[in-house]
Amino acid sequence: MRLFIAIKFSEEIKKELLRQISELKEKTVRGNFTRIENLHLTLAFIGESQRITDIKRIIDEACDGGFDITLSGSGRFGSLYWVGLKKEQRLFTLANKLREMLDKNGIPVDKKPFSPHITIAREVVSDEPVKLNVKEVSMPVCKISLMRSDRINGKLTYTEVYGKEL
């Protein structure tokens, strides 16, 4: 099972991200745009694993309270476009704690430093780089989700396997 730990978004955040995706579509030739139901913030990418019980325990132990996140800014890595978040220390602390605990328990986790961003499009082709004007929208983070990634009928589909209320 291909797994990752994530924060799912409020409707207000999704609405703003969808506005950004629409704006990007209008300003580019083509791209692979993230479907609204797949928008999320990855805290830890695990990849292939069957250790659901261990991962649930780690999520339960690592999560100790809610906090707010706020959309802020945008950018791109090559042909991948993303929306950023204001720096929130509790977000970094949680992501790093999850990654450390997964690693200590022998569950492989992506080793790249945590860089909070929301992928809104991949493989974007445009005549020139597009600058997006992201509205700062906030939400309380009240839940952390263990997500499963599958390709169903050719579409990338994310399904919540477990959720931990904060």
Phi, psi and omega in degrees: 000132179272119190234154171206158178254133189213169169251126175269154190259154173291164178298323180296318177294314179302320180299316179292320178295321178296323176297320178294319178298316179299316179297318179295318178301319181293331187260003183233166179283314179193171178178172175256099188269137182295131176288146185304323181289348180259359180291132182195170172245116179282126175266323180206124176265122183262316184087210184289122178199148175248006187272053184302314183300315179296319181293319177301315180299318180296317178299314180300319182286326186281330186272123183222027176150153182276173178196174179254151170235153182223128174298142179196116174077177180204172178185192179210151170245098184063243181262010178260127179254143183219160172248138184262181179229149172297147180294124179229110186302323181295330176294313179296318180300314180297312181300315181293322178295315177302313182297316179297316182292322177298312181299315180298332180267013176073022177259114183302137180221148179304130185270353180298143178302146180295124179227093188296116177207155180244112180290123179251343179196147176236161174053041181281133176244126179213161179290331177206156179304142182259133176258124180261151179249092186275128175283135179285108179240136182246160173206150172282138174269110185246355185206141173245136186240137168270122186245147176250139180247124179224155171256113183242121183051042177080357181252135175290125184230130178253132181233133177287126178265327183203145177228135179246114177288139180262000000 
